[in-house]
Amino acid sequence: MARAAALTPLGVAALALLMEAPMHPYEMYQLLMARHEDRLIKVRPGTLYHAVGRLEEHGLVEVSGTDRAGNRPERTSYRITGAGREALTQRLQAMLAEPVNEYPSFPHAIAEAHNLPAGVVIDLLDQRLAGLEEQLDFLLRGEETVTAKGVERRYWIDVKYQQTMLRSEIDWIRGFQDDLRSGELPW
């Protein structure tokens, strides 16, 4: 059996979906995309099939059945096993409790930004701000949608977290740009 720490983000997402109900990998993919989970993890149909295959090899999921609709290929559905529930629980607990440096590229870019002229840095950060504000607007619209549908907040708490993180980054960038423009930060 795979250790919980060996679960990839896509493996965690697949196990979490199978906690809801048995399903086949393409159904998982469609559900992940409908829920915009691609904001959180990199997901492609092929990689999802491979992830489910690895989960099965490690005894974390098992085949629950196969079906065929018309002349379409046979689809194999999976369900989570007891070992899968335990691995998911352990992995989620570790992910929530243990801070991990994921080496995002933006802090590295900021650390090396002094190698560019201040005006260029300001312009590039304007571009970044536009993208961040677009992401924030998307999340705000998503919050309105799920709220209107009566979806319990616990199912979209990540949206609130991401909104907060985006607002913090936007505020930091604006302050940094102000410092560059005013000369408070010598460049």
N, C-alpha and C positions, 0 to 999 in steps of 0.2 A: 504494500500500500504506500502511496505517496505521502510524504510528510506534508502537513498543512503549509509549512513555509515554502514548499515547492510549488504551490498553486500560483499560477500566473493570474494577472487581473482578468483575463478572458475566462480562465477556469473558474474563478470566483463568480463571475457573472453567470456562467452557465449553471453552476451549482445552485446559485440563488434563484434562477428561473425555474429550475427543476424542483425547488422547494415549493413553488406555487402549484405545479402540475407536471405530469409527464408530457414531453413534447419531442419533436424531431429537431435536428440542428437548424434547418432552414426556418422553421417556425420560431426558434429562439432568435435567429438573426432578425427576422421581421419584427419581433417584439422589441428587441434591443433598439432597432432603428426607429420604430414608432415612439418609443420612450426617449429618444435622443440620447441613448446611453453612449453613443459614439463621442459625446462631449467628455466622457470619463475614461474610456478605454478604446484602444484601436481594435476595430472589429471588421472582419471581412468574412464572407460566407466560407471560403476555403479554410481559413485559419480556425474558424469556429468548429468545422467538421473535425479538423485535426485535434483541437483541444478536447472535444468530446471523446474522440478515440483514445487519447491519453488518459482521460478520466476513467474510461472503461477499463483500460489496461491495468490501472491501479486500483480497481475495485470501488471507485467512488460513485460510479453510475452503472446501471445495467439496462439491458434491452427490456422494454416493457411491451413491445409488439411491433409489427410491421403492417403497413397498409398500402394500398394502391388506389389512386383515383383515376379512373379511365385508363388511358394508355400512357399515363405518366410513370416514371420510374418508381419502384418500391421505396417507401420511406420508413426508416427505422426510428421508432420513438424510444426515448430513454427516460428512466426515473432515477432519482438520487437514492443511494444506498445509506444504510446506517453509518458506514465508514465515511461516506461523502458528507453527511450531515455533521459528523464530528470534525472532519477536516475543514469544512466551511466555517464552523463555529470557532475553531482554533485560529484559523487564518484571519478571520474578521477581528477577533480579539487582539491578535498581534498587530494588525494594521491600525486599529484604533488606539492602542496603548503605546506603541513604539514609534517615536519620530524617526524618519528615514530621510537622509539627504538624497534627493532624487536627481541632483545635478541638472536643474533647469538651465536653459541657455541664457535667459534674460539677465540673471545676476552676473553671469560671466561677461556678457556683453557690456553691462554697466561698468564692471570692473576694468574693462579695457577701452571704454569709450573715450578716455583721455587721449587716445591715439588719433582721434578725429577732431576736426575743427568744431567749436561750440555750436556754430550755426547749423552745421550738418547734423549734429546730435539732436538739436532742437527740432529740426525738420523731420528727422527719422522718428523721433518720439511723438511728433504730431500724427504721423502715419499710424504708429502703434496705438495711440489714444483713439483714433477713429475706429480701429478694429476692436479695441477693448469695449468702447461704448456700444458698438454693434452687438457684441456678445452679451453685454449687460441688458440691452434692450430685448434681445431674444429671450433671456432668462426671465425678465420681468413679464413679458407677454406669456411665457410658459407658466409662470406662477398664476397669472390671471386665469389662464385656461384651466389648470388643474383645480384651482379654487372654485371656479364656476361649476366644474363637474363634480365637486364635492369629494375629490380625492383626499384621503387623510394625509396630513402634513408629514407623517413619518415616512411616507413613500417618496417624498420629494425634498427631504431636508437638505440633500446635496445642492439643490438649487439655491437655497438661502445661503449656504456656505460659499458657493461660487460667486454669488452676488456680492457678498461681503469682501471676498478676496479681490474681485475685480474693482470694487470701489476703492479699496485700499491701494491697489496698484495705480489706479487713475489718479488718486490724490497725491501719491508719492511722486509720480511722474510730473504732475503739474507743479508741485513744489520745487522739484529738481530743475525744471525748465525756468521757473521764476528766478531761482538762484543763479542760473547761467545767464539769463537775460540781464539781471540787475548787476552782475559782476560780483555778487556776494560770494560766489564760488569762483575763484580765479581759475582760468582755463589756460 
